[in-house]
């Protein structure tokens, strides 16, 4: 059996202490309002005596369970067989049924007002009513004398049976009994219970599966000394109580301890006898609410610009061990779907600890949660609201484009410049840590997908022998190179959910080198002959196309020199003749690798 808390025989727990401590306040409020359900009050029940004090007419009373004090309210007027009542969650309206005529009872006068002209569906002897404390659905049971009773839902606004909800209660195979005299749904774990008997005796407390009608026996009430228990109701605190019809001229109110398997007498009920109905959900509702939203910036917070997501199932559980986590022993109470703006709300006639989650399968394909899929709510009283139980999700972003060989090293992708494959590309977070890594395809393209919103950089790793082109050249960000020359990294950029940035490129080129030799041309023929030695310490300058010096060096002892790591382009080499030396004739012979290239006048 599931646990039921708070609950104990004789109200010996803290809850009992709380009720006793509140008794003076509660009773005063109740009496001053003629026993009507008042805001926040939970220690209050209503019952109808089927054999009232005024010529046997149906008669409404209230009772404070913690003190056992009943209060007469008044005759229902014109009814003679009210055997079922149910307090609407929140204590706003007390509903009743007289055979098959549905209606409401004024909590201050007892007067019965009809709703509709009958429940329909062929039902004509409705003995049981109960509201679901978590959904507000109203359930009833029609008595079929000598055969199985039928469970069904009633529309409280019209008083009509709701088609498609009827199910036969399979009690006879379990208890050997047919009749269900009253039912109530637990405000702790949402289990439906009923009193099963054989027209006034041999009572059993049973649980009922409202989908299949399957029955489980819970307690032998007759074995505990109660005869003809006909009223059954949970209060908002999860305590189960019952009334009997065997105490004429008075009746009795009992507390039923399911865990302990015992009964505690709470009150003698009067005036009247045969109390066949009970309603106790008189406290204000507790509310748990929130929003399922598209988290644009992925920060896990519902911001002003974030859009709600409709049609997502939100589930409410009883947090049995009060740890704020969804554990295996926690009990699913109910679920609801978010509205078009992503909002949802659970208004429940219950208190205590709860946890909530969502069905992530209802989110758009590819979604990732930006929040935990868990919210916890703890409601220690009644009339309380726990809002902001929000669930955020994001959709992945994408980043990519191309690495190319920048033939003219202008930092711009020109027609005919080919992509470069097998280049390593890293996606870095704002702290510089690698989030993902890939290599370019043969055409130089790359793409990172499934990226959570946040701040990132792209890092390109230049292959051996390559250098990066100038950054941010031209006016087209989709065609320039974004990799810094020194690090190969782009600037830091921000991705929101669903962003697609395919403008992050890197241009690469292979640096060039220039060099050869300065030699002593012994025969002054302008051709390097065997045995002619190199000349060291000669200044050699590299000039750009405008004649400006780009680099300078001096020849080694063997006359060699070299300029390396040069950007491809137009250059000239300038040799500075040491004192006492002149330049040999230029371009002599037919081999450019062994002739002299320095102009005789300018070097």
Secondary structure, 3 states (H helix, E strand, C coil): CCCCCCCCHHHCCHHHHHHHHHHHHHHHHHHHCCCCCCCCCCCCEEEEEEECCCCCCCEEEEEECCCCEEEEEEECCCCCCEEEEEECCCCCCEEEEECCEEEEECCCCCCEEECCCCCCCCCCCEEEEEECCCCCCEEEEECCCCCCCEEEEEECCCCEECCCCCEECCCHHHHCCCEEEEEEECCCCCCEEEEEECCCCCCEEEEECCCCCCEEEEEECHHHCCCCEEEEEECCCCCEEEEECCCCCCEEEEEEECCCCEEEEEEEECCCEEECCCECCCCCCEEEEEEEEECCCCCCCCCCCCEECCCCEEEEEECCCCCCCCCCCCEEEEEEECCCCCEEEEEECCCEEEEEEECHHHCCCCEEECCCCCEEEEECCCCCEECCCCEEEEECEEEEEEEEECCCCCCECCCCCCECCCCEEEEEECCCCEEEEEECCCCCEEEEEEECCEEEEEEEECCCCCEECCCCCCCCCCCECCCCCCCCECCCEEECCCCEECCCCEEEECCEEEEEECECCCCCCCECCCCCCECCCCEEEEEECCCCEEEEEECCCCCEEEEEEECCCCEEEEEECCCCCCCCCCCCCCCCCCECCCCCCCC
